[in-house]
Amino acid sequence: MITPLHAGTREPVWPHVAGELPGPRSAALLARQERWESRARTYPRHLPIALAEGAGSFVRDVDGNLFIDFLAGAGVLSLGHNHPEIVRSVARQLSALTHGLDFPTPIKDAFTQAQLSMLPPRLRARMKVHFCGPTGANAVEAALKLCKTATGRGGVIAFRGGFHGSTHGAMAVSGLVAQKTPVHDGMPGVHFLPYGSLGPYPAGPASRLGPQECADQLEQTLTDSLGGVPLPAAVILEVVQGEGGVVIAHPDFLRRVRVITRALHIPLIVDEVQTGCGRTGTWFAFEQYGIEPDVIVLSKALTGIGIPVSLILYDAALDTWAPGAHIGTFRGNQLAFAAGVETIRIIRRDDVLGNVQRRSEQIANTLSELVAAPWVRDVRGRGLMWGIELACPDDGRPAPRLAAAVQTHALRRGLIVERGGREDAVIRILPPLNVTDDVIDTATTILVDVVQACTSKASAGSTKGGV
């Protein structure tokens, strides 16, 4: 068994993997999964393990292998696996009330006030809360519907590289083309514009425009009387494009977007599903840019340990919905509310945001060793959200097979990482926000060793023609 984390104790530091992956017990469960589950499953295809238990930053598979988990439920596990204090808070609520639709309850009120208290002071007084279904995509759908209802307009402006979910509307405003291919009748009225990013342009056919030029395109699109695009109901974006490969908005671009949308009375939706709740070192990523959105979308890390809930925070001026205009059975997950209240209490008590900033500096220092590697196009991150972009040094093409090799070899060394970005050529890490310096040191040492070994092999020509 993995020893649960308790106050005053430290996590184990070294992962342990024995034998081939998957091990025999994992292989049996993976085979059963393939037999009975949908072909849409993703993670076990490239991380072939079956999980048995977890604590903090570690998981153990059913064969007894111990891994550092720097996927952390795709950012859901902000305080790691099974934080004991959150588990106790959920257990207490379990015996009181588990489901409450949209009735007021003491724990729901405490959760609401806790979320509002994390807003910048200027926003607190004028924001309202709408509870959505369990996923971030549900909250994106609610945000789009809210803005369409309030403005009476139907179009939406989104940005290349963005990802907002897999449901109908959320998929329509996401940049991932492969996801849309089988859906021939998508949501009409969505227009994609180039995203003004910080640092080098992402590899592949991404925008080569600078941040001001990207903002100029938005302004021209929205103000040209012959441009073919009516004023939209909303503009939606991520401050850091997570699934897009940890692409960080340039401050000049994001501030111009806010100026333009405000001047034209277009609600600005900021999707903080992955960046919110402290992931980038501030509670909301937008705080680092000095802007104020009209709608904030939240989900993933709201409860610290993965109990599902999502919500939107929005300017009260947009609250034109009639009763019952947007509903959902699982809006009243009392267990999630209990976990969310406890999560914020722990984050404040333990200076978790300070830990995010310190661990971010630690990661930056270690991963800087990779900048000189010929197949490493860029190393970038904000808080505890980092990406290593791999591309061919000869022509700049993304190197997805090389990224897959890095992920596989990291897993064999006991480190779980994810891939994303264009052609899945960006190695991504999303550690728990309370991760210790020792675990960061171990994980980044493994990652640097693996990337250097795999890129050296690529440079030697063993992966030419298929990177």
C-alpha positions, 0 to 999 in steps of 0.5 A: 500500500502507498502510505497516505500523506498526512500533515508533517510527513513527506512523500516518497521520492523515488518511483519504482518499476520492475519488469516490462510495461504493462505488467501481467495484471495491467495487461489483463485489465487493459485487454478487458477494457479493450473488449468492453469499453468505447474506442474513444478511450485515450490515456491507456493507449499511450500509458499502458498501466492499470491503476490500483491506488494513489497518494499525493504525487504518486500512483501504484499500478496493479502490478505494484509499480510506483509512478510519479504522476505528473498528469494528475488527472489532466490537472484535476488533482490539484492537491494530489491523490486522496489528500487526507483532509479533503477525504475527511471533509467529503466523508463527513458530508457523505453522511449528511447530504450528497445531492441537492439539485439547485436547492440552497444548502449550507455547504453549497453556500460556503462553496459559493462564498469561497469561490467568490472570495478568490476573485480579484476585489474589483470583480467580487461585488458584480459577479454571479455564479451558475452551477453547471453539469460535472465537466468543464465542457458543460460550463463552456456550453453554459457560458456560450448560451449565457452570452447568446441569451444576453446579447441576442447574437449568435456568433462566436470568435475563438482562436486557433490552438484553443481547446474547450471540450468535446461536446457539441458547442465546446467542440465547435469553438475548439481548434482540434480539427480531427475531433470535428471531422466526423461531425458534418453539421457543427455549430454555425457562426464560429470564426477562428482567428490567430492567437498571439502567443508569447515566445517562439511560434509553435511548430507546424502550420500555426500563425506566424503573426506577432501579438499585435498583428493577431489583435489587429486581425481581431479588430479588423474582423469585428469592425469591417462593414464588408468583412462578412462577420457580424458582431458575435455573442462572445469571444472565448479564449484560454490565457494558456492553451493547455491541450494546444501545447502550453502556448502562453498568451502574449500580454499585449495580445490579451490586453488588446483583446480585452480593450477591443471586446469591451469597446464593442460590447462583446462579452469576453469568456476566459476558459480557466478550466485547466489554468484556474484554481492556482495552476499558473501561480495565481488563482486565475491565470488572467490576474497576471495580465491585469484584465477583467473577463465578463465570464470565467469558466471553471471546473477541473481543480475546483475540488482538489481531488477530482470530485466533478463539478463545474461553474461559470462566474459572470458579470451580473449584467449578463444574467438575463436567463429565465428560471429553468433556462439552463439546468442540469441534474448534477448541479448540486453535488454536495460532496464536491462542494465540501471538497472545494471548501476544504481545498481553498482552506488548505491552499490558503493555510499552506501557501500552496500558490507560493509553492507553485511559484517556487516549484515553477522556478525549480522546474525552469532551472532544471529544464533549461538544460534542454534548451540546447538539445537539437530536437527541443524547439522550446521549453515553456511554462507558467506555474506548474503547467509546462511543455517541452516542444519537440521538432525536427531541427532541419525543417521545424516539423513537429516530432510526434514519434519522438515525443511518443518515445519520450513519454514511453521511456519516462513511464518506464523510468516511473514518470507519467507525463502527457503529450499535446500541442500540434501533432502531439509533439509537446511533452506536458507536465501538470504536477499537483500544486502541493508537490514537494521540491524533492519530487520535482527534483526527481521527476525533472531529473528523469525527464531531462535524462529521457529527453536528452537520450531520445533526442540524441538517438534522433540526432544519430538518425534512428528516427529520421523519416518518422519523427 
